[in-house]
Amino acid sequence: MEPRMNLMGDELGAKISKRIYNVALAIEQSSLPKAVQNLVMLRASQINGCGFCVDYHTKDAAAAGETAVRLHLVAAWRESTVFTEAERAALALAEEGTRLADAHRGVSDETWAEVRGHYDDDQVVALVSLVAMINATNRLNVIVRNPGGSYEPGMFTGLSS
């Protein structure tokens, strides 16, 4: 599978990609636990069918020490015992926030209450922003057919400007 275009190879595409990366850095540097960030990005990417992002976030999570069992069970987190209640709340928000067109009510009040029960204001801002940004990134990669398989952890370090 060949990508339709290299967004980073275009001046405007590179400029936009750097801005997206800088937002991602702000979220990464928040107090939202890194493990939660990785799980949320992986789950949204699975739902959206973004091979590049599934590859990226699986490898980054593994490099950060995430276990293979938990990575394999992200897609079936509701039927798994390896996630904390806080992680389950974040995964529910990720799913409901990703499937807005599929869920007539968007993010449910029940999910929102669970998230608010586990995370402080800054963490909720980071989590909501993370769901929005990973969905935008998934869409960019799916539209241009950026395939998975070639990502190496840390390859985008230094992209910000």
N, C-alpha and C positions, 0 to 999 in steps of 0.2 A: 504494500500500500504506500503510495507516494502522497505527500502532502500537496494540497492544491496550491499553496504558496507559503513562503517563509515570512511570517509577520515581522520577525526581527531583521530580515533583510531589506525591509522597506523603511525609509526614514521616519515616516509618520507611525508606522507599526512599532518600530523600536521605541519611539518617544512614548507611545501609549503603554507599551509593555513595561517600560521602566516606571511609569506612574502606578500601574497596577502592582508591580513588585514592591514599590515603596509603601503602598497601603498594606500589602501582605506583611511587610517588615514591622509596621506599627502594630498589627494584630499579633504577630509572633512575639513581640517584646512586651505584650500585655501580661497581666497576671493570670489569664486563662491558661490552665495547665496545658503544656505542649502535647501530652498524650491525647487530651480531649481535642485539641486542634487537629492533630493527625487523623484521629478517628472520624471526625466530622468531615474533613476534606475528602477522605477516602470514601465515606458513605455517599456523599453527594455526587462524587465522580462516578461511582458505580451506577447510581440511579440514572445519571445523564449519559452513560455509555461513553465516557471520555477515556479512551485507552491511555493516552499520554498522561493524564492526571492520575489515573489509577496506578500506573507504573511509578510516577513521581512520588505520590504520597505513600505508597506501600514501601518503597525503598527508603524514603526519608524516615518513616516511622521505624522501620527495622534498624536503620543506622542509629536512631535515637534510643534503641533498646527495647522497642515494642516486641512482644512475643509473636511467634508464627501462629500460635493458636488463636490469639485475639485478632490478628490480621485476617485469618481465614474465616473467622466467625462474624466479622463486621456486617456482612450481607444478611446474616441471620441473627442479628443481635437480640431480637425479641425472644428468640428461642434458645438463648445462650445464658450461661451462668457466670461468664468471665468478665462481665462489665459491672461497674459500680452503679448505684442509683443515679449519681450525678452524671456519669457518662451516658447512661440510658436516657436521661432527660435531654442531654445535648444531642444525642443521635435522633431522638424523636423530633426535636426542633429542626435538625438538619433535613430530615425526611419531609416534614410538613412544609418547611420553607422552600424546599426544592420542588415539591409537587404542588405548587400553588394552582396550576391549571387543573389538576386532578382532584383537588379537595376544595369543594365549594366554600368552605369556611376558612381556608388558609390554615394558619397555626391556631390550634384549638386553645381554649382557655385552660384546659387541663394540662396541656403540655407547657404553656406559658407559666402556670403556677408551679409546676415541677422545676422548671428552669430557675425561676425566681427563688425557689426554696433552696437551691444548691449553689447559686452564684451571686456575687455582689454586683453592683451597678456597672462597674468597669468591665467585669467579666461578661456580663450580659451584652454590653455594647460590643465587646470583642466578638462574642459568639454570633450575634445577629449580623455584624459586619462580615465575619468569616463566611457565613452561609451565603450572603449576597455576593461576596467576591469570588468564592469558589464556583458558584453557579455562572457568573460572568466568564470566568476563565475557562470553565468546561465548555461553554457555548462557543467561545473563540476557537478553541482547539477542535471541537467537533465540526464546526462549519468549514474550517480549512483542512480537515482530515489529518490532523497531526497525530501520527500513530504512536502507540506505546512500544516500549522495549529498549529505547536508547538512552534513557535518563540515567545519569550517574549522580549520586548524592553530592550536593555542594556545587554542581556545575553552574548554577546561576549566582553564586556568591560574587559580590562586586558589581552586580547589574545596576544597583541604585545610583542615582545622580541627582 
